[in-house]
Amino acid sequence: MLLKSLLAVTGLVLIAATPALAQQVPAVPAPVPVTLDHADTAVLVLDITTQTCSPQPNCLEFVPRVANLLSDARARGVYVIYSTPATSPPILPDVAPQQGDPVFAGLGQDRFFDTALDEMLRARNISNLVLVGWRENGSVLYTAVGGNLRTYTVVVADDGTSAATDADVAIGRYQLLTQLNANANNEPLHKSATTLSKTDMITFQ
């Protein structure tokens, strides 16, 4: 009764809110094939370490696919970079850096923030960035945003990343395609935006 009186005096309208659990994340388009020039492309491997990946079955599951992608990239001379959390834990052996691969520690989930990543990429005239690693709604998402802000065209290998829950994965996919310079229809290599692909759909030439 008191609530009704207050609403009548103030003129406010009470609107029923839809419970968050009842809302659905919109469907995301399927991953698409992309072909990238080895000379202007880099692969960034995020947080596939003993600290972040080993406790997560969803992370360990995609490691062999990332290893295959790295093998293909290196065979074509693609620039490969690694980033770890600030504590710099060991990178898993199956995807370990090779001689000459830069490894840097990130202070935040956006690995462009307060690091030399942008300078490393600009020095090699990189314009396309492939992201793999842990996790889709964490470092992968925020580094993609950081890359798009700096005009990089980003490709996320959807089967080379994951997250703790299906909901986290769904949210990560949706945000990757709808943030900033949106690519909601997942057009291949939409400039300065993010494309969702898969490790076996990414070709280096």
C-alpha positions as CSV (number, residue, x, y, z in Angstrom):
1,M,0.0,0.0,0.0
2,L,2.9,2.4,0.9
3,L,4.6,1.6,-2.4
4,K,1.4,2.4,-4.4
5,S,1.0,5.7,-2.5
6,L,4.6,6.7,-3.2
7,L,4.2,5.9,-6.9
8,A,1.1,8.0,-7.0
9,V,2.7,11.0,-5.4
10,T,5.9,10.9,-7.4
11,G,4.3,9.9,-10.7
12,L,6.8,7.1,-11.2
13,V,5.8,4.0,-13.2
14,L,6.8,0.6,-11.9
15,I,8.2,-1.6,-14.7
16,A,8.6,-5.3,-14.2
17,A,12.1,-6.5,-15.0
18,T,12.8,-9.7,-16.9
19,P,14.8,-12.1,-14.8
20,A,18.4,-12.2,-16.1
21,L,18.3,-16.0,-16.2
22,A,15.4,-15.9,-18.6
23,Q,17.2,-13.9,-21.2
24,Q,19.0,-15.6,-24.1
25,V,22.3,-14.6,-25.7
26,P,21.6,-14.1,-29.4
27,A,22.8,-16.8,-31.8
28,V,26.3,-16.2,-33.2
29,P,27.1,-16.9,-36.8
30,A,29.2,-20.0,-37.6
31,P,33.0,-19.6,-37.9
32,V,34.2,-18.8,-41.4
33,P,37.4,-19.7,-43.4
34,V,40.0,-17.0,-43.7
35,T,43.2,-16.7,-45.7
36,L,46.0,-14.5,-44.3
37,D,49.2,-13.2,-45.8
38,H,52.1,-14.5,-43.7
39,A,54.0,-11.2,-44.1
40,D,51.4,-9.0,-42.3
41,T,50.0,-11.6,-39.9
42,A,51.0,-12.5,-36.3
43,V,49.6,-15.2,-34.0
44,L,49.3,-14.3,-30.4
45,V,49.1,-17.2,-27.9
46,L,47.5,-16.1,-24.6
47,D,47.9,-17.7,-21.2
48,I,48.3,-21.3,-22.1
49,T,50.4,-21.8,-19.0
50,T,50.6,-24.2,-16.0
51,Q,48.9,-21.6,-13.9
52,T,45.9,-20.7,-16.0
53,C,45.4,-23.7,-18.3
54,S,46.3,-26.8,-16.4
55,P,43.5,-26.5,-13.9
56,Q,40.9,-26.0,-16.7
57,P,39.8,-29.1,-18.7
58,N,38.3,-26.8,-21.3
59,C,41.7,-25.2,-21.9
60,L,43.7,-28.4,-22.0
61,E,41.2,-29.8,-24.6
62,F,42.0,-27.2,-27.3
63,V,45.8,-27.2,-26.8
64,P,46.5,-29.9,-29.5
65,R,44.6,-27.7,-32.1
66,V,46.6,-24.7,-31.1
67,A,49.8,-26.7,-31.6
68,N,48.7,-27.7,-35.1
69,L,47.9,-24.0,-35.9
70,L,51.3,-22.9,-34.7
71,S,53.0,-25.6,-36.8
72,D,51.2,-24.3,-39.9
73,A,52.0,-20.7,-39.0
74,R,55.7,-21.3,-38.5
75,A,56.0,-23.3,-41.7
76,R,54.8,-20.2,-43.5
77,G,57.0,-17.8,-41.6
78,V,54.2,-16.2,-39.6
79,Y,55.3,-14.1,-36.6
80,V,54.4,-15.9,-33.3
81,I,54.2,-14.1,-30.0
82,Y,53.3,-15.3,-26.5
83,S,51.8,-13.6,-23.6
84,T,51.4,-14.8,-20.0
85,P,50.0,-13.5,-16.8
86,A,52.2,-11.1,-14.8
87,T,53.6,-13.9,-12.7
88,S,55.1,-15.4,-15.8
89,P,54.2,-19.1,-15.2
90,P,55.6,-21.8,-17.5
91,I,54.0,-22.2,-20.9
92,L,52.7,-25.7,-21.6
93,P,55.2,-27.8,-23.5
94,D,52.9,-28.7,-26.4
95,V,52.7,-25.1,-27.5
96,A,56.0,-23.9,-26.1
97,P,57.8,-20.9,-27.7
98,Q,60.6,-21.7,-30.2
99,Q,63.8,-19.8,-30.4
100,G,63.2,-16.2,-31.3
101,D,59.5,-16.1,-30.3
102,P,58.9,-13.1,-28.1
103,V,57.3,-13.8,-24.7
104,F,55.9,-10.9,-22.6
105,A,53.9,-10.7,-19.4
106,G,50.6,-8.8,-19.4
107,L,49.3,-6.6,-16.5
108,G,45.7,-6.8,-17.6
109,Q,43.4,-8.8,-19.8
110,D,43.9,-6.5,-22.7
111,R,47.5,-7.4,-23.6
112,F,48.0,-4.1,-25.4
113,F,47.6,-2.3,-22.1
114,D,51.0,-1.0,-20.8
115,T,53.0,-3.5,-22.8
116,A,55.2,-3.3,-26.0
117,L,52.8,-5.5,-28.0
118,D,51.7,-2.7,-30.4
119,E,55.3,-1.6,-31.0
120,M,56.3,-5.2,-31.7
121,L,53.6,-5.6,-34.3
122,R,54.1,-2.2,-35.9
123,A,57.8,-2.9,-36.3
124,R,56.9,-5.8,-38.5
125,N,54.1,-4.0,-40.4
126,I,51.6,-6.4,-38.9
127,S,47.9,-5.6,-39.7
128,N,46.3,-9.0,-39.0
129,L,46.3,-10.6,-35.6
130,V,45.2,-14.2,-34.9
131,L,44.3,-14.9,-31.2
132,V,44.3,-18.3,-29.4
133,G,44.4,-19.2,-25.8
134,W,42.7,-18.8,-22.5
135,R,40.0,-17.4,-22.2
136,E,37.3,-16.4,-24.7
137,N,35.5,-13.9,-22.5
138,G,38.7,-12.8,-20.8
139,S,42.1,-12.1,-22.3
140,V,41.0,-13.1,-25.8
141,L,38.0,-10.8,-25.8
142,Y,39.8,-7.8,-24.3
143,T,42.9,-8.2,-26.4
144,A,40.7,-8.3,-29.5
145,V,39.1,-5.1,-28.4
146,G,42.5,-3.5,-27.8
147,G,43.6,-4.7,-31.3
148,N,40.5,-3.3,-33.0
149,L,41.0,0.0,-31.3
150,R,44.4,0.2,-32.8
151,T,43.0,-0.7,-36.3
152,Y,44.2,-4.4,-36.3
153,T,42.0,-6.9,-38.1
154,V,41.6,-9.7,-35.6
155,V,40.8,-13.4,-36.1
156,V,39.8,-15.5,-33.1
157,A,40.2,-19.3,-33.6
158,D,37.0,-20.3,-31.8
159,D,38.2,-23.9,-31.3
160,G,41.6,-22.6,-30.0
161,T,40.0,-20.9,-27.1
162,S,37.3,-21.5,-24.5
163,A,36.1,-20.6,-21.0
164,A,35.0,-22.1,-17.8
165,T,31.3,-22.5,-18.7
166,D,29.2,-22.7,-21.9
167,A,27.6,-19.4,-20.9
168,D,31.0,-17.7,-20.7
169,V,31.8,-19.0,-24.2
170,A,28.5,-17.8,-25.6
171,I,28.9,-14.4,-24.1
172,G,32.5,-14.1,-25.3
173,R,31.5,-15.0,-28.9
174,Y,28.7,-12.5,-28.9
175,Q,30.9,-9.7,-27.6
176,L,33.7,-10.4,-29.9
177,L,31.4,-9.8,-32.9
178,T,29.4,-6.9,-31.5
179,Q,31.9,-4.7,-29.8
180,L,33.3,-1.5,-31.3
181,N,33.5,-1.9,-35.1
182,A,30.9,-4.6,-35.1
183,N,31.0,-7.7,-37.4
184,A,27.7,-9.1,-36.3
185,N,27.4,-11.3,-39.5
186,N,30.9,-12.6,-39.1
187,E,32.2,-11.4,-42.5
188,P,35.7,-12.8,-43.1
189,L,38.4,-10.3,-42.2
190,H,36.1,-7.3,-41.7
191,K,38.7,-4.5,-41.4
192,S,39.5,-3.4,-37.9
193,A,37.0,-5.8,-36.5
194,T,37.0,-9.4,-35.2
195,T,36.2,-12.5,-37.2
196,L,35.4,-15.9,-35.7
197,S,37.2,-18.8,-37.5
198,K,38.6,-22.2,-36.5
199,T,42.2,-23.5,-36.4
200,D,41.5,-25.7,-39.5
201,M,39.8,-22.9,-41.4
202,I,42.8,-20.5,-41.1
203,T,45.2,-20.6,-44.0
204,F,48.5,-18.8,-44.2
205,Q,50.0,-18.0,-47.6
